[in-house]
Amino acid sequence: MNDVRKVDTADAAARVAVDEAVLASLRGTFAVGGCIIDNGTGTVVKTMHNEVLRTHPDSDAGFLLHDPTAHGERQLVDWYFANRRPLHLPDPSQLTVVTSLDPCAMCAGALLTAGFNVGVSAIDTYAGINYDERCEFPTLPADVQRRAKETFGYYAVTAPCRRAHRGGTLTVFADQAIAADTLELSQLVFAGSVNNVRTSDNESGRAPADMRDPVHLPSDDPIRLALQTLYPDTLTTRSAHPRFPGPELLPHLTAVADQAANRGSARNAVALLDPFGNLLSCTGGAEARSPIRTAFLESTRDYAQLRWNLMNDSDRSVRDTAAATLTHAKYCTFVHLVAPDPSRAAGVMTFGAYGSTMEGAVPQAFPSSFQYIRTPAGVTDFDIASLAARMPPFYCQDVELAPMRVLNPELAAQGASTAPGRVGH
Ligand SMILES: O=c1cc[nH]c(=O)[nH]1
């Protein structure tokens, strides 16, 4: 455990979270922070803050986009699953993640998948799961909604704000108010960071017309070698059009999905195509290690971190080649073997993680960057579109999340006929 502090009031817990948010603000990323509190003892089990943008420790190149999934709460959930056995941590139902901001769709889906209680300071009417402030959570599927109503609590706030408590009562210190200045600080630091961070993330890559095709990189080029660490068969397969992949993807997706299933994770995989149609990576999930490590989260994180490392390389020519050949994921295509399941919290999380990956409008000339070959058992295309339409305003209005089934009939037919096994989240 990194921290032996204890708190005995809701305000003290919310202060720990907002102190982390201030740290995040000083580091130039989304100013959101959180902590895990033991409901029984008040122990501060772990504190963390957002790290979507991060300064590279060994570089002054200044490329910041590090990991679109590195929101404070999502990281706390993965930290928990990495440490619960060695640290003998209580079950998530005995713990509360106290956060300075209402969790976004990715973080809410992650917290609900894991089973934590949640205590919230500031409301986020744009991307928060309680965006309409009614604690009814219209984004979530019905049974997940019921759980959120019990476990997501919005602290009362003292004068002059005077907010009444709303939502679930399983949250630590649910019957107490936080101080008005704690709420104010939570709101102000986030408001001061959000637009800059979104722009810095979303505009961190070249438009395809200004790029070079990485398929022409020599066999010993550092960018090609780095991509091979992501996926050994990188740049060996090309789709004729980056938005209309064909059956050439299927052997990659099924082999990687089988490997994931052999490791005890979901039988699913996500292919990442660049704007030229090159298959950059094919990635499975790691749900056996943490239930929120779905194929999509692993895929988008691995690609972002690879870019962050290369764009901060000490060799200027490596940085220049990376900038010319690897762009922001908003110009790429993610192709799921199995679509995220809209009836589960992990499906909401994965849709949310796609929104966080775009972090702004998907370019008009590059629509439909979230595709799938088949749906989980019992799920229709309508169910998937319906979840997309119920997402908080940021995802519907700004990102315009629009998941679609692949159009190539051969890929759709062959993908549907491969053995489904244990399907993905
Ligand atoms: O870290 C963050 C950033 C935005 N929204 C969140 O829920 N968490």
The ligand as an ORCA input file, in Angstrom:
! r2SCAN-3c Opt
* xyz 0 1
  O      -9.458     11.391    -15.341
  C     -10.579     11.694    -15.796
  C     -10.770     12.665    -16.814
  C     -12.029     12.943    -17.269
  N     -13.074     12.256    -16.745
  C     -12.902     11.311    -15.799
  O     -13.858     10.677    -15.348
  N     -11.660     11.063    -15.341
*
